[in-house]
Amino acid sequence: MLLSDLLTADRIRVPLRSRDKRSVLRELIGLVAEGPVQADEVLQAVIAREAILSTGIGYGVAVPHGRCDTVPDLRLAAGNSPEPIGFDALDGRPVRLFFLIAGPEALASAHIKALSRITRLVRREPIRHRLIQARDPEEFHRYIVEAEGR
């Protein structure tokens, strides 16, 4: 599984319009959910996961995620923010780069693989920097493709 296959340009928001944690979650969920009922269910799953431990993984990156059986397949959204956003990150730093994962419980293994791939990708500072500086969804997606060696 490649992130660039899961993450299409129509599921990338560059720049994000939101300026706080909950609004960022809603904005990203709006890119993957099919309608307001599904969006609310995904939001509740993501908030429940955030209550366990922040998905602000550090280095200005957050990967909020949740499992929700009303989402039929694994979905990924992403975006960057021109201004740092407080996200209760593990390192205490605000966040500018966001990836959101949503999918059904039956795809838990693929969900974990996607989390792992994102984490490995953003560990590399030059890639993080390029994604944060991306000016539009196509450029963001191109950087993901290049980072995956395609």
C-alpha positions as a printed NumPy array, in Angstrom:
array([[  0.   ,   0.   ,   0.   ],
       [  1.309,   3.419,  -0.99 ],
       [  0.119,   6.603,   0.66 ],
       [  0.015,   8.284,  -2.729],
       [ -2.639,   5.751,  -3.81 ],
       [ -4.811,   6.463,  -0.758],
       [ -4.274,  10.207,  -0.794],
       [ -5.7  ,  11.838,  -3.894],
       [ -5.48 ,  15.57 ,  -4.591],
       [ -9.201,  16.013,  -3.841],
       [ -8.53 ,  14.828,  -0.282],
       [ -5.758,  17.354,   0.317],
       [ -6.467,  20.838,   1.658],
       [ -3.659,  23.319,   1.079],
       [ -3.836,  25.524,   2.964],
       [ -6.189,  24.451,   5.71 ],
       [ -8.638,  27.196,   6.629],
       [ -9.073,  26.081,  10.234],
       [ -7.183,  27.65 ,  13.121],
       [ -7.97 ,  25.289,  16.025],
       [ -7.817,  21.554,  16.694],
       [-11.527,  20.725,  16.473],
       [-11.992,  22.788,  13.307],
       [ -9.007,  21.068,  11.663],
       [-10.558,  17.689,  12.479],
       [-13.882,  18.751,  10.962],
       [-12.209,  20.185,   7.861],
       [-10.185,  17.015,   7.202],
       [-13.12 ,  14.728,   7.973],
       [-15.16 ,  16.7  ,   5.458],
       [-12.71 ,  15.531,   2.796],
       [-13.261,  11.821,   3.519],
       [-16.846,  11.564,   4.82 ],
       [-19.911,  11.007,   2.688],
       [-22.448,  13.314,   4.278],
       [-23.013,  14.888,   7.686],
       [-24.051,  11.705,   9.535],
       [-20.896,   9.861,   8.53 ],
       [-18.81 ,  12.978,   9.277],
       [-20.23 ,  13.131,  12.82 ],
       [-19.525,   9.425,  13.383],
       [-15.944,   9.784,  12.137],
       [-15.464,  12.871,  14.314],
       [-16.636,  10.947,  17.378],
       [-14.241,   8.073,  16.574],
       [-11.325,  10.494,  16.133],
       [-12.17 ,  12.4  ,  19.335],
       [-12.385,   9.11 ,  21.25 ],
       [ -8.922,   8.2  ,  19.962],
       [ -7.57 ,  11.658,  20.883],
       [ -8.875,  11.151,  24.438],
       [ -6.553,   8.14 ,  24.803],
       [ -3.425,   9.943,  23.625],
       [ -2.851,  12.919,  21.358],
       [ -2.12 ,  12.073,  17.752],
       [  0.127,  15.124,  17.569],
       [  3.226,  12.969,  17.06 ],
       [  5.769,  15.787,  17.246],
       [  7.897,  17.811,  14.842],
       [  4.841,  19.86 ,  13.86 ],
       [  2.885,  16.815,  12.628],
       [ -0.449,  15.304,  13.691],
       [ -2.064,  12.106,  12.424],
       [ -5.594,  12.03 ,  13.861],
       [ -7.322,   8.768,  13.103],
       [-10.343,   6.703,  14.004],
       [-12.139,   3.534,  13.096],
       [-15.726,   3.887,  12.027],
       [-17.752,   1.139,  10.355],
       [-19.882,   3.584,   8.374],
       [-16.75 ,   4.367,   6.319],
       [-16.6  ,   1.445,   3.863],
       [-12.907,   1.634,   2.982],
       [ -9.668,   3.124,   4.26 ],
       [ -9.551,   6.863,   3.588],
       [ -6.783,   9.381,   3.995],
       [ -6.895,  13.191,   3.979],
       [ -4.113,  15.678,   4.536],
       [ -3.318,  19.346,   4.658],
       [ -0.943,  21.995,   5.836],
       [ -1.535,  25.161,   7.787],
       [  0.177,  28.489,   7.167],
       [  0.09 ,  29.107,  10.927],
       [  0.959,  26.594,  13.66 ],
       [ -2.087,  25.144,  15.431],
       [ -2.174,  23.943,  19.029],
       [ -2.869,  20.208,  18.955],
       [ -1.673,  18.944,  22.348],
       [  1.238,  17.277,  20.551],
       [  3.471,  14.887,  22.468],
       [  6.425,  17.284,  22.161],
       [  4.311,  20.302,  23.138],
       [  4.912,  22.04 ,  19.807],
       [  2.096,  23.351,  17.589],
       [  1.276,  21.555,  14.343],
       [  1.359,  22.626,  10.691],
       [  1.163,  19.268,   8.877],
       [ -1.89 ,  17.02 ,   9.234],
       [ -2.877,  13.569,   7.983],
       [ -6.255,  12.034,   8.882],
       [ -7.062,   8.326,   8.559],
       [-10.562,   6.857,   8.765],
       [-11.787,   3.376,   7.992],
       [-13.798,   0.435,   9.269],
       [-12.692,  -1.882,  12.057],
       [-12.338,  -4.685,   9.487],
       [ -9.419,  -2.793,   7.922],
       [ -7.514,  -2.307,  11.179],
       [ -4.359,  -3.857,   9.716],
       [ -4.347,  -1.5  ,   6.716],
       [ -5.094,   1.391,   9.089],
       [ -1.993,   0.548,  11.139],
       [  0.119,   0.183,   7.989],
       [ -0.981,   3.627,   6.812],
       [ -0.1  ,   5.108,  10.216],
       [  3.309,   3.483,  10.042],
       [  3.98 ,   4.73 ,   6.514],
       [  3.   ,   8.291,   7.434],
       [  5.198,   8.217,  10.522],
       [  8.201,   6.952,   8.556],
       [  7.62 ,   9.539,   5.849],
       [  7.378,  12.572,   8.122],
       [ 10.349,  11.548,  10.249],
       [ 12.496,  12.871,   7.419],
       [ 12.862,  16.622,   7.901],
       [ 13.309,  17.532,   4.213],
       [ 10.024,  15.806,   3.344],
       [  8.183,  17.433,   6.258],
       [  9.485,  20.807,   5.161],
       [  8.374,  20.304,   1.545],
       [  4.892,  19.175,   2.599],
       [  4.487,  22.143,   4.939],
       [  5.615,  24.503,   2.161],
       [  3.415,  22.941,  -0.566],
       [  1.269,  25.605,  -2.221],
       [ -1.535,  23.456,  -3.598],
       [ -2.938,  19.901,  -3.377],
       [ -1.199,  18.737,  -6.547],
       [  2.215,  19.865,  -5.291],
       [  1.578,  18.205,  -1.901],
       [  0.604,  14.961,  -3.647],
       [  3.641,  15.134,  -5.944],
       [  5.927,  15.386,  -2.892],
       [  4.309,  12.252,  -1.421],
       [  4.802,  10.398,  -4.718],
       [  8.456,  11.476,  -4.9  ],
       [  9.09 ,  10.541,  -1.262],
       [  7.71 ,   7.068,  -1.94 ],
       [ 10.088,   6.692,  -4.861],
       [  7.485,   6.415,  -7.593]])
